[in-house]
């Protein structure tokens, strides 16, 4: 059985297994990964605060430019880190900052769009994201939810299915096929149901991420894998935040 299996593609069994080296004396620790994850969150917050400030100052062209820089740059840096984990110590802070630029702009736009129907939607999304993450940590820490082989298979399969579904949705959009239930703010039962399922899968993926970090430390992965583990955890947290924000935007139309 593989030592590492995660619903997060950045935390795969092959990458962690390749990193194991008995000659390494400076090894990965859980505390080290958590500390580096905290630093990456600060980078996200810094980037988000900057583009949010640009929005409040009505500097929309600059903000939109930085949003696209964040989206594209974040994707490129994430791909490089995923294929070459040794770069995580340098590129993961850049990834955090770039994701922050994109998330800050997106959040500012959504916050303004729903300021009447759902005041404070972004703040609630942030609080819910951390609350869900903390709840998942407790469930994992006290072994209330155990990442069994069957659990891993379900979460990995569901994550891949969501990825394929989103890809098909985007491709259809290029050909002018509009799936209205996928739009932000669409409060249809189908749209809400899909968002609830995706939020649940993103949340449960955190269980697998926690396991990968803990197992990596136990197996003596090299020190740079602390950055890689923190990066993988951040990827899931960003996904969870976006999906929670989208879910809340769907509820906004039902509050009138």
QUISUL-V27890 format. One record per residue. SS is DSSP state (helix for helix, strand for strand, loop for the rest). Layout:
ss: [SS;SS]
This chain:
ss: [loop;loop;loop;loop;loop;loop;loop;loop;loop;loop;loop;loop;helix;helix;helix;helix;helix;helix;helix;strand;loop;loop;loop;loop;loop;loop;strand;loop;loop;helix;helix;helix;helix;helix;helix;helix;helix;helix;helix;helix;helix;helix;helix;helix;helix;helix;helix;helix;helix;helix;helix;helix;helix;helix;helix;helix;loop;loop;loop;helix;helix;helix;helix;helix;helix;helix;helix;helix;helix;helix;helix;helix;helix;helix;helix;helix;helix;helix;helix;helix;helix;helix;helix;loop;helix;helix;helix;helix;helix;helix;helix;helix;helix;helix;helix;helix;helix;helix;helix;helix;helix;helix;helix;helix;helix;helix;helix;helix;helix;helix;helix;helix;helix;loop;loop;loop;loop;loop;loop;loop;helix;helix;helix;helix;helix;helix;helix;helix;helix;helix;helix;helix;helix;helix;helix;helix;helix;helix;helix;helix;helix;loop;loop;loop;loop;loop;loop;loop;helix;helix;helix;helix;helix;helix;helix;helix;helix;helix;helix;helix;helix;helix;helix;helix;helix;helix;helix;helix;helix;helix;helix;helix;helix;helix;loop;loop;loop;loop;loop;helix;helix;helix;loop;loop;loop;loop;loop;loop;helix;helix;helix;helix;helix;helix;helix;helix;helix;helix;helix;helix;helix;helix;helix;helix;helix;helix;helix;helix;helix;helix;helix;helix;helix;helix;helix;helix;helix;helix;loop;loop;strand;strand;loop;loop;helix;helix;helix;helix;helix;helix;helix;helix;helix;helix;helix;helix;helix;helix;helix;helix;helix;helix;helix;helix;helix;helix;helix;helix;helix;helix;helix;helix;loop;loop;loop;loop]
